[in-house]
Amino acid sequence: MNVVESMGHERDPRVGKQVIDIASHCQGELTAIVQEKVSGYGDSARYRRLAFIKAPDGIEWSTEPENLELAP
């Protein structure tokens, strides 16, 4: 896992690069990977990782970071 910065954003070398979401077979620019709190408080808090992608036409979506491949 990468270093987590403010607002739960992870530093990832793929941010700003073109990626392919293998789950949807769509391509776009990876804009962020964040850790989103899904339940609990304090030490019992649970988080999930989400990758946010933006296509050239402006459509944005999220997926699991494990679903990403760098575009050729």
C-alpha positions in Angstrom: 0.0 0.0 0.0 1.2 3.5 -0.7 1.7 6.5 1.7 -1.7 8.0 2.7 -1.8 11.8 2.6 -4.5 14.3 3.6 -8.1 13.4 2.9 -7.2 9.7 2.6 -5.4 10.2 -0.8 -2.7 7.7 -1.5 0.5 8.7 -3.3 0.6 6.4 -6.4 2.9 6.7 -9.4 0.0 6.0 -11.7 -1.9 9.1 -10.8 -2.0 11.4 -13.8 -1.4 8.6 -16.2 -3.7 6.8 -18.6 -5.0 3.5 -17.2 -7.5 0.8 -18.2 -10.1 -0.4 -15.8 -10.2 -4.1 -16.5 -13.6 -4.4 -14.9 -15.3 -2.1 -17.3 -12.8 -2.2 -20.2 -12.7 1.6 -20.2 -9.7 3.9 -20.4 -9.1 7.2 -18.7 -6.7 9.3 -16.5 -6.3 8.1 -13.0 -7.1 11.1 -10.9 -6.8 9.7 -7.3 -6.7 6.6 -5.1 -8.3 7.2 -1.8 -9.1 5.3 1.4 -12.8 5.6 2.1 -14.1 4.9 5.6 -17.0 2.4 5.4 -17.7 1.6 9.0 -16.6 1.9 12.6 -14.8 4.4 14.7 -11.3 4.7 16.1 -9.3 1.5 16.1 -12.3 -0.5 14.8 -12.7 1.7 11.7 -12.7 -0.1 8.4 -11.6 1.4 5.1 -11.7 0.4 1.4 -9.5 1.7 -1.4 -11.1 3.3 -4.4 -9.5 4.5 -7.6 -11.1 7.5 -9.5 -10.7 7.7 -13.3 -11.7 10.4 -15.7 -12.3 9.7 -19.4 -11.5 12.2 -22.1 -15.2 13.0 -22.6 -15.4 14.1 -18.9 -17.2 11.0 -17.6 -15.7 9.9 -14.2 -16.1 6.6 -12.3 -14.5 4.7 -9.5 -13.2 1.1 -9.3 -11.0 -1.1 -7.2 -7.3 -0.1 -7.6 -6.5 -3.7 -8.3 -8.6 -3.4 -11.5 -6.1 -0.9 -13.0 -3.5 -1.5 -15.7 -1.4 1.2 -17.3 -2.6 1.9 -20.8 -0.1 1.1 -23.6 
